[in-house]
Amino acid sequence: MKTIAKLTMAVLFSLLVGIKVVQADYHITNYQQQVQIGQDGTAKIDKTVTYKFDDDMNGVYLKEKLMRSNSGGQPYQWGGMQSVVISKNGGQFQSVAVHKNGSDIGYVESKTDTHVQEKVYYPIKAHDKIIVKYTYQLKNIVINWDDVAEINWLIIDDWDRPLKQIKIVVSLPQKPAKTLKGWVHSGAKGQIDVDKENARLVITAFDVKANEKLELRAYFDKAQTPANTNIQAGQRAKTISQTEAQKAIKHNQKLRLIAIFGFIIIPVIVLGMVILTLWDVFHIRAKLRRAKQRSGVDQTAVHIYELPNDLGPAIINDRIQQRAEMPQVIVATLMDLIARRKITITYQDVRDVDQALYQVINEDNLADFEMSFMTMIFGKKREPVHQDDFQKPESRVSRRIRQKIGQFQRDVADESIKKTIIDARTTRKMTHDKIAILSVLSFISVSAMIALIVMANYSDIWQLWLVSGAILVLSSASLVMLGIQSTTFFTEPDGFVEKWQWAGFASMLHDIAKLNDKTVLDVQLWDKLLAYAVIFGEAKTVAKTLKVWANDMNISTTSLPVYMIYSSFGMNWSSNLTSHIQTDVSFDSNVSGSGGSFSGGYSGGGGGGGGGAF
């Protein structure tokens, strides 16, 4: 997978660099061509090309190929360059003559049997806008057949930059034209207008890619070119019409196939996967609902004021899939051990919170994960830790957390497994099905949208973009619905009952500020409430409420060390400590529960810099 990702990045980088190289020196922003057909079949061409430059250049050039078409007849003949004029940055047009030695401006003609090149020397600076008008002639453009006259001509071929805003007008000698038909063959998108009244063909396109061809095929009454000496025997109109009709039929067949796939087959496939995804969501919900009904906890959880059990915040976080981040788990465990008189906290001056001192005073009856916690925070020798040690990345406690967090997580996971209330078999199956459906729907949706965009660009059927957008919205909504759907199943009935009780306990913590009955809680439980409130993200609210209640009830806090901390250090004490462990110690909160030490390097933080050039 990493190899594929690297190769993909390399290809994308190469493409981006390639695009930049191609577009680094100049752009062609407008291409206009007037073609006047003479009675002898000679084409007088007025070609206007607008350039925008990004770099200094020496000039521009023009090429015309002279090979004859597949229709036969004589090869094209160069009729000569009549004029070249240039306008620079909106100024007046300046005539360019044949190049002479010692001159910076002029054009040089190179001619062979197969092509002609006009190389125009003209000093150009970066950011210049140059408009070049060429006027020249090509002979034998038209072939006179027994019935009609024909043009079969590659008007655009082998430009090394994309052309923008193309307009080509081909005019016949006599108005109106009795017979006039025309077709354009190109990968570009555009249109051809046949104007018999004015005896002309008008070809327009937004752009033509570099090295892309644009071919004109047309026929008209041969009376338009009576002096043409490029003559072929045969009836041509029917052959051309049949050939173009066959091409049109093939093109329309492709369009029908695209429409069938774009409007029927692809949407049906995606819709089928969306239905399967939504079915899986409702299947999981129905299965959870039935399991809760069998366990007797299918109603909304009510406020619960007692701890369902006291296994420790770290175990409960894992046990009920609360998914609190590890800094919160560390702070909650620290508070729980303080409440249980395993750790004490002292200070000399309440105004100097950083000098608060944590010390281990009792390790009796601690679980393995709690012993790992003690070692992680206080070391093997159980040395005291000051509050500000958590804020120093290179303090002993910070280094120990980085080194020993993996062992702590493993011990928490091991202890949680011993007392698990999760139905592992059902959870595993539902999770596996969920991941499989998410993966398939993602693949099919992305593939469908790419296919629709490609087909829309090829066929110019803009409605396919709407189908692609609908698929994006529909599949995204389905992916979100299934993605957020929990697949955790608890044992029946004990597991679901305990989960329901913890939900009621969390609801009570969240609503505690709104409760009027101050006697519902045993005062001795307040420290426990604060420790577990960290896991549920409600510590600050609970502490504020308990402080109000304590004042109203005239309760001494000397026997409540955790609450005393809040009273002394402020209501942000636990969130500030969590923040210090999260940021100042560079703690990775996404370490998996299976353990592992801190990893080196960085995970993509902000800032930094770099650069390069080519």
Buried (B, 14 or more C-beta within 10 A) or exposed (E): EEEEEEEEEEEEEEEEEEEEEEEEBBBBBBBBBBBBBBBBBBBBBBBBBBBBBEEEBEBBBBEBBBEBBEBBBBBBBBBEBEEBBBBBEEEEBEEBEEBEEEEEBBBEBEEEEEBBBBBBBBEBEEEBBBBBBBBBBBBBBBBBBEBBBBBBBBBBBEBEBBBBBBBBBBBBBBEEBEBBBBBBEBEBEBEBEBBBEBBBBBBBBEBBEEEBBBBBBBBBBBBBBEEBEBBBEEEBBEBBEEEBEEEEEEEEEEBEEBBEBBBEEBBEBBBEBBEBBBEBBEBBEEBBEEBBEEBEBBEEBEBBBBBBEBBBBBBBBBBBEBEBBBBBBBBBBBBBBBBBEBBBBEBEEEEEBEEBBBEBEEEEEBBBBBEBBBBBBBBEEBEEBBBBBBBBEEBBBBBBBBEBBBBBBBBBBBBBEEEBBBBEEBBEEBBEBBEEBBEEBBEBBEEBBEBBEEBBEBBEBEEBBEBBEBBBEBBEEBBEBBEEBEBBBBBBBEBBBBBBBBBBBBBBBBEBEEBEEEEEBEBEBBBBBBBBBBBBBBBBBBBBBBBEBBEEEEBEBEEBBBBBBBBBBEBBBBBBBBBBBBEBBBBBEEBEBEBBEBEEEEEEEEEEEEEEEE
